Amino acid sequence: MRKLLATSLLPYAKLRNAWRPGLRILMYHRVAQLAAYDQLTVSPERFAQQMQELAQHEVVSLQDGLRALQSGALRKPLIAVTFDDGYLDNLTEALPVLRRYRIPATIFITTQFCDQALRHPRYGSQGAQRLHLDWDEVAALAREPGITIGSHTLTHP
């Protein structure tokens, strides 16, 4: 019985610690409506719910969060939002939600993906579509208030 209680209460104990002073970095890949489950993708509805909840807390740019962490001046919990790989839906699905809730985000671009349409077996027939941002879209995101562009890798090995 003790073991059962301990394991069932563990997630709540972790949540309690989530709001202690420190920097929490939430990392996303895609925001899309897919037919099948994909661990790298969150639905637009779920993403909007998550951002609505986050907006009630102190969400900062990754740069500001790291600066506060390095200075040792963290007196409250801070949250930073990031996206990996530079998927097109970061612009089409995530950006409107980020704007609505005034949430800053850093989008890490895999630069090779900007230069070509890549097929990805993970996404089946949808993988034949262009999945990643092109350079003009990266530039448009870089002009958005609260959006920072970073480099992920060249080739995403």
QUINOR-V988380 format. One line per field, one symbol per residue. ss: DSSP state (h for helix, s for strand, l for the rest). burial: # if it has 24 or more other ideal C-beta (glycine too) atoms within 12 Angstrom, else .. A space follows every 50 residues. Layout:
ss: ???
burial: ???
//
This chain:
ss: lhhhhhhhhhhhhhhhhhlllssssssslsslllllllllsslhhhhhhh hhhhllllsllhhhhhhhhhhlllllssssssssslslhhhhhhhhhhhh hlllsssssshhhhllllllhhhhhhhhlllsllhhhhhhhhllllssss sssllll
burial: ......................####.#####.#...#..##.#..#..# #..#...#####..#..#........###############.###.##.. #.########..##...#.#..#......####...##..#..#.##### .#.....
//
